[in-house]
Amino acid sequence: MEQWYGETPQRTVNVSAFQISETEITQEQWENLMGWNESLFKCGNHPVEIVSWFDCIDFCNRLSEAEGYAKCYAMENVAYLGAHITSADVTCDWEADGYRLPTEAEWEYACRAGSTTRYYWGDGNDESIMKQYCWYAKNAYDHYWANPSADELGTQPVGRKIPNAYGLYDIAGNVGEFCWDWADFGYYGTRPDVDANPTGPESGSSKIARGGSWESLAQECRSAIRHWNYVWEWGFSVGFRVVRRD
């Protein structure tokens, strides 16, 4: 089984029960709550993109407030560029019952859904199989050339592919998904085995994003793949989904 930089050593991790959204947060959900939407591939049922990690934190807090839950995040010294939050001091109350980003360990547990294979559907990345489960570079571009319009190349509507065994859609493609953890590819090598509810390094400059996207190669959609983005940056292939403690 291939392993890329940052994917070793393997560790056993126990995570407490949590709930996770079936799909990536859509543009409709985002715009209804935030009042703005700068996604490049504009369509209400597509995943939101062009959001910073800080923007996602803000969304989680607003969603918690809207549904009557305690906010998980405290944000201080917040700075904006237009609608985007580009810097802030963020702390998490892990006992709060509101919405938050998944930890990296929670995300991988949810993605694998009990599987130990390269992908949650198996070890193979044959196009005829893989296209049934996720949007990635091969079928996203093929879809575009079959339907050549400005709206076709990029993200796609959520929930159109086969979900994993936990009923989660698009967790292996469409957009990558921000996690809580700072990016430090040596972090898990310093952790015990078995580990319990790790929340990542104490500090850093970039945040982990998992899951591959519509522009990823097949091997970049594996369950073990790890990407990262600076906390202040946004792009057209990274979004997020939310979790709550169970």
N, C-alpha and C positions, 0 to 999 in steps of 0.2 A: 504494500500500500504506500503510495507516494506521500511524503511529508515535506512541507515547505517551511521556510524560516519562521520561527515563532510558534510552530505547532507541536513542539516537544519541550520537555518530556510529558508524556501522558500522565494524568492524575485522576484519581477517583474523587469525585466531589459530591457531597450530599447537599441538597437544597431544600429549604422548607417549602411547604405547599404554597402555591401562588396561582393566580388567574392571569391569563394573557389574551390579548385581543386576537380574534380569529384572523384578521387581515391587517396589513399595514394601514396606518392612519391615512384616510383618503383626503383629497383636496376639499371635498364637500364638508367633511368633519372639521378640517382645519379652518376653513373660511367661516363656517358658522360660529365657531368659537373665538377665533382670533380677529376676524374682520378684514383679513387681507390674504392674498395668495399670489406669490410670485413664481410659482412652479413654471418650468419651461414648457412642459407637455400638458397644457391646461385641459382638464376634463374632470368633472366632479368625482367620478368613481375610479380615477387613477390615484396611485399613492402620491401624497404630497412630497415634493422635493424643493430644492433651493431653500433649505432651512438649516440654520446652524444648530449645533448641539445645545447651545443656550436657548434657542427658540423652542426646541423640543421640551426642555425643562420647564419653560414658561407655559407651554401648552398643557403639560401634565398638571401643573398647579391650578390652572384655570379650569381644567376638566374636573379636578377634585372639588373645587369650590362650587362649580355648577351642579354637581351631583351630591353635595352635602357631605363630602368626606374631608378628613383632615389632610392638609397639604403635606407632602413628603419633603418638599424642598424649601429651604431658606435661601434667598438671593440678596446679596448686598453689593454695593458699588457697581451697579448695573450701568453699562454703556451701550449706546445704540448707534447703528448706522442705518438711517432710514427706519424701517420697521424691524430690522434684525437686531438682536442682542449679540454683541461682539465680545463682550467680556463681563464677568461677574464673579463674585465669590459665592460658591454654591456648596451648601452642606445638605446632607440627607438625614431625615429622621426615619430610620428603618422600622420603627414601631408604628408609624402613622398608617392609617388605612386607605390613604388616597392613592392616586395614580403616580407611577414613576416609570423610568426606563428600566428594562431588565438589566441585571448584572450579566456579565459575559457568561458566567456559569449557568444562570437561569436560561439565557438565550439558547445555549447549546443543548441543554437538557430538553427544552421545548422543541428545538429543531430535530433532534435525533429521534424523539418520540419512542425511545426504547431500542432503536436500531444501533448497530455497531459498524455498519458498512460506510463506504465513502459518501454516499448520498442516502437520504432517508428511505429511498425506494430500492436501494441495492448498490452494488459495486460498479455497475456499468453506466457509461455515458453515451450509449448509442442514441443517435438523434431521434429515432422512432420511439424510444422510450422516454428520453429526457424531456422532449417537448411536451409530453403529457403532464409533467409536473412543474415546470418552471419556464419563465421567460428569461432567456439568456441570449448571447450575441447571435448564435446561429439561427434560432427561430425568430428572434426579433427582427433581424435583418432580412431573413427570407420573407417574413410577413410584410415588411416594408416594400420589398421589390415586387411582391404580388399585389400590393395596394399602394402604389407610389404617390402619397400625398404627405404634406408637412405634418399631418397629425398621426401618421402611422408609425414612424420610427421613434422609438423611445419607450417610455413606460406603457403599460397596458392596464385595462380594468382589473381590479383586484378580484380574487375569488373565482377565476375562470379555469384554473388548473386543478389537478387532483390534489387534495390536501394530504398532509402527513397523517400518521395514526392518531394524533391528538386533535385532528380537525383543523389544523392551521394551514392557511393558504399562503402561497408565494414566499415562504420562508427561505427558499433556496434561490430566489431570483426576483425579478422585477425591479426592486431597489434594495441596496444594502440597508442595514438597520443599525442605527446608533445604539450603543449600550452605555451603561453608567461608567464603566471602568476606564481609567487612564490607560493608555497604551504603553506597555513595557513587556516586551516579548520574553524577558527573562523572569518575569514575576512568578509564574507558576512553578518554576524550578526551585524557588525558595520556600514553597508552601509544603505543609505536611501532606501525606497520603495515608489515610483518607482526610480530605479537607471538608470544612462545613461552612456553607454560605460565604465564600470569599467575595469581597467587594472591590478587589483590585488595588493597585498601588495608591499611596497617599497623595501623590501629585504627578504632574506631567504637563505636556503641552498639546497632546493630541488624545483623542478618544477612540476606543475600539468601535468598528462597524463590522457587522457580520452578515453573511448570507448571499453574497454575489448580487448581480443586478442584470438589467437588460443588455448591458454592454460587456458582460463578463464572459470569458472563455468557460468551457464546460468545467474544467478542473477548478476554476475559481468559485464554483457554486457548491463545492463539497461542504459537508457539515463541519469539518475542522478548520476551514479557511478563515484567516484573520486579516482584516483590513484596518486602516486607521484614517482619521481625518482630524485636522487641527480643530480646536474647539470653536474658533471664530469663523471657519470657512463653511461654505455651502456649495452644493453641486447638484447636477441633474440626475445622479444615480444613487443618492443616499436619502433615505427617509427613516421611519421608525414605527414601532408598535409599542403599546403600553402594557404594564402589568400592575396588579394589586396583590397584596398579601391575601391569602385565602382565609 
